[in-house]
Amino acid sequence: MSAYILFLRAYPLHVGFGFLLTFFSSLGQTFLLSLYVPHILAALGISNGLFGTLYALATIGSSLLLMNFGGRIDHAALTPYVYKTLGLLSGAAVLLGLVYHPVLLPLALLGLRFGGQGLMSHISQTVMGRHFSDHRGKALSLSSLGYSVGEMIFPLVITLLIPLVGWRISLVVNALVMLAVMVPLLRLLPMAELDASRLSVQGDSNVPASVELPQKTPSAAPAPSSASRAQWHILGQARFWTMAPSIMMQSLIITAVFFYQLVLAEARGWAPEWYSMVFTGYAVSRFVFGLAGGPLVDRFTARRLFPLHLLPITLGLLILSLSEAPWAAVSFLFLAGVSMGSSGPIKAAVIAEVYGTANLGGIRSVFTAIMVFGTALGPMIFGWFLDAGLGFGPLLLASGVIMVAAIAPAFLVYRRQG
């Protein structure tokens, strides 16, 4: 903890930038949008199946857009890039509140998924991973806490807000609050310094003299091939396929389980109110292990931790598949929080360690797009199997086995250099 305190004293505004973006990415995350689903279905008169399909298409579209536009952060000035993302996300939130016909629903969902889950997260993790090297783990851990804090705050606030002003107005309030917080703060945050690392990776050269942090070494330069070729080239590299399966399957499975978590609770006789309370424990677990992940990355490297951080969620899936007792839900959510909390700094740092930082934005956009693609497929695939009569037990057991298979090649990531 003392390392975090020293680091925050040196970089409060740098970390604040990353935290704010992950926090407000909540506006496009599944856990928040799921709160609006019953109201949207009732207002537009559409089925769960149709909404799930539109949501999947919007998320897939977001992943494709991110693969094409995410790399621009390596070349474009940071401040305008962030302002455009804020405009996109806030505009999509307002549009969803104005939708009175299903024809506009896919466009609003696309904007929320691309702007929130896609770009806001992408900017935060890319800038933090690029600006820091020796202290990259701590920077990514602290900035990733925005996800956990958002999961703690937004559901409670929105659940209270919708009965007061209605679901449509609450979406407009979400957008206005984000703009009211972010636009003034962007003038106070060290945007020019964060953007300078895009041109020259200088790392922690501006640590105040009174703060004793370990001496920084420059980020490892990427291999000439990865620096000079388009980001698509990584699809043909073996090291990409040691990481991609586990990244995709983790996002696919966790999104699917959370998308149908109330259906799961009903099927197993758990009170929705009880499960919602227990879900808060997931957010706390994610918060705690998000903090723990940073120092571990700095000490052991993300290469070594990458496959290990996936083991808790795999164990949690197996427990949840084999037991219908309430303690199984508690165990799963706790273990999922361990993996999801530590995954923020570990996944972001391992990409920088493996590929270097010169083209980090473009390369991260490929991995982020794969992650987003998994979040699109998860609810749709789970829905198909549930409609076909497959129970949660076999479905969760199969998910755990698939995670084991996806983790296996990840153990090679710290051995491969190219």
Buried (B, 14 or more C-beta within 10 A) or exposed (E): EEBBEBBBEBBEEBBBBBBBBBBBBBBBBBBBBBBBBEBBBEEBEBEEEBBBBBBBBBBBBBBEBBBEBBBEBBEBEBBEBBEBBBEBBBBBBBBBBEBEEBEBBBBBBBBBBBBBBBBBBBBBBBBBBBBBBBBBBBBBBBBBBBBBBBBBEBBEBBEEBBEEEEBBEBBBBBBEBBBEEBEEEBEEBBBEBBBBBBEEBBBBEEBEEEBEBEEBEEBBEBBEEBEEEEBEBBEEBEBBBBBBBBBBBBBBBBBBBBBBBBBBBEBBEBEEEEBBEBBBBBBBBBBBBBBBBBBBBBEEBBBBBBBBBBBBBBBBBBBBBEBBEBEBBBBBBBBBBBBBBBBBBBBBBBBBBBBBBBBBBBBBBBBBBBBBBBBBBBBBBBBEBBEEEEEBBEBBBBBBBBBBEBBEBBBBBBEBEE
